[in-house]
Amino acid sequence: MKAISRLKESDSTTSIETLHINFSKKQVKANINAIRFIDKDTEQHVIYLSSLDISAYGETLDKAKKMLQESINSCFQYFFSHSQKRVKDELAKLGWEQNHFFNKDFSRAYVDGNGELKNFNAIENSIEKVGLITT
């Protein structure tokens, strides 16, 4: 079982990130912002999803993207192995709120638009904001 079948970049970042979690089908659809950069010391490509506190890296951008897909899948497989209450609690710790009208939907109303990176060592001018869509 894979939590997501496809991860693709969108044309731009979104101001409101969304997660649609279907526990019975073990499926996730999401619109998530990411920050992509090259580490100064290691020259590794890094992709960071602040809203899920997930990062991935690789010698090439393709390797970083592959690691990111695996990391996202692992995150949601972990969630699907626990109760919905626990998942809601974990997402709340990350700043997500459940939509009370559509109980499978979660949204994160605020994402740092300045792209401030703490404890990262990015090469100047390598920081890029991208949107990611899972289906």
C-alpha positions as CSV (number, residue, x, y, z in Angstrom):
1,M,0.0,0.0,0.0
2,K,1.3,3.4,-0.9
3,A,-0.2,6.5,0.8
4,I,0.4,8.5,-2.4
5,S,0.8,7.3,-5.9
6,R,2.2,10.4,-7.4
7,L,4.1,13.5,-6.3
8,K,4.4,16.3,-8.8
9,E,5.4,19.9,-8.7
10,S,2.8,22.6,-9.3
11,D,3.4,25.9,-11.0
12,S,3.5,27.9,-7.8
13,T,3.2,27.7,-4.1
14,T,-0.2,27.8,-2.4
15,S,-1.1,30.1,0.5
16,I,-3.3,27.5,2.0
17,E,-2.0,23.9,2.2
18,T,-4.5,21.1,2.3
19,L,-4.5,17.4,3.2
20,H,-7.4,15.1,2.3
21,I,-7.1,11.9,4.3
22,N,-9.3,9.0,3.5
23,F,-8.6,6.5,6.3
24,S,-10.9,3.7,4.9
25,K,-9.1,3.7,1.5
26,K,-5.8,4.7,3.0
27,Q,-5.4,7.5,0.5
28,V,-4.0,11.0,0.8
29,K,-4.4,14.0,-1.5
30,A,-2.5,17.1,-0.7
31,N,-1.3,20.5,-1.8
32,I,1.8,21.3,0.1
33,N,4.5,24.0,-0.1
34,A,8.1,23.0,-0.2
35,I,11.4,24.8,-0.1
36,R,14.2,23.5,-2.3
37,F,17.9,24.4,-2.0
38,I,21.5,23.2,-2.3
39,D,23.4,22.7,0.9
40,K,26.6,24.8,1.0
41,D,28.9,22.2,2.7
42,T,27.7,18.9,1.1
43,E,26.3,20.4,-2.2
44,Q,23.3,18.0,-1.7
45,H,19.9,19.0,-3.1
46,V,17.5,19.4,-0.2
47,I,13.7,19.6,-0.2
48,Y,11.9,20.6,3.0
49,L,8.2,20.4,3.8
50,S,7.8,22.6,6.8
51,S,4.1,21.8,7.2
52,L,4.9,18.1,7.7
53,D,8.4,18.6,9.1
54,I,9.8,16.3,6.4
55,S,13.0,16.8,4.5
56,A,14.8,14.8,1.8
57,Y,18.1,15.2,0.1
58,G,20.2,13.7,-2.7
59,E,23.2,14.2,-5.0
60,T,20.8,15.2,-7.7
61,L,17.3,16.8,-7.6
62,D,15.8,13.6,-8.9
63,K,17.3,11.6,-6.0
64,A,16.0,14.2,-3.5
65,K,12.5,13.9,-5.1
66,K,12.6,10.1,-4.9
67,M,13.7,10.3,-1.2
68,L,10.9,12.8,-0.6
69,Q,8.2,10.5,-2.1
70,E,9.5,7.7,0.1
71,S,9.5,9.9,3.2
72,I,6.0,11.2,2.6
73,N,4.8,7.6,2.0
74,S,6.4,6.5,5.3
75,C,4.8,9.4,7.2
76,F,1.3,8.5,6.0
77,Q,1.8,4.7,6.4
78,Y,2.7,5.5,10.0
79,F,-0.4,7.6,10.3
80,F,-2.6,4.8,8.8
81,S,-1.2,2.4,11.3
82,H,-2.6,4.5,14.2
83,S,-6.0,5.7,15.3
84,Q,-7.6,8.7,13.6
85,K,-7.5,10.5,16.9
86,R,-3.8,10.1,17.2
87,V,-3.3,11.3,13.6
88,K,-5.4,14.4,14.3
89,D,-3.3,15.0,17.4
90,E,-0.1,14.7,15.5
91,L,-1.3,16.9,12.7
92,A,-2.5,19.5,15.2
93,K,1.1,19.6,16.7
94,L,2.3,20.5,13.2
95,G,-0.3,23.3,13.0
96,W,-3.0,21.6,10.9
97,E,-6.7,22.0,11.7
98,Q,-9.5,19.6,10.7
99,N,-12.2,21.1,8.5
100,H,-15.4,20.6,10.6
101,F,-17.7,20.4,7.5
102,F,-15.5,17.9,5.5
103,N,-13.9,15.7,8.2
104,K,-11.4,14.1,5.9
105,D,-9.9,17.5,5.0
106,F,-7.2,19.3,7.0
107,S,-5.7,22.7,6.2
108,R,-2.8,24.7,7.4
109,A,-3.8,28.3,7.2
110,Y,-0.4,29.9,7.6
111,V,2.9,29.0,5.8
112,D,6.0,31.2,6.1
113,G,6.0,33.1,2.9
114,N,9.5,34.5,3.5
115,G,11.0,31.0,3.3
116,E,13.0,31.5,6.4
117,L,15.2,28.5,7.0
118,K,16.5,27.9,10.4
119,N,19.4,25.5,11.0
120,F,19.9,25.0,7.2
121,N,23.0,25.8,5.4
122,A,21.8,26.8,1.9
123,I,23.9,28.1,-0.9
124,E,23.0,31.7,-1.6
125,N,20.5,32.1,-4.4
126,S,19.7,28.3,-4.4
127,I,16.5,28.6,-2.3
128,E,13.4,28.0,-4.4
129,K,9.8,27.7,-3.2
130,V,7.7,25.1,-5.0
131,G,4.3,23.6,-4.6
132,L,3.8,19.8,-4.4
133,I,0.6,17.9,-5.2
134,T,0.0,14.3,-4.2
135,T,-2.7,12.2,-5.7
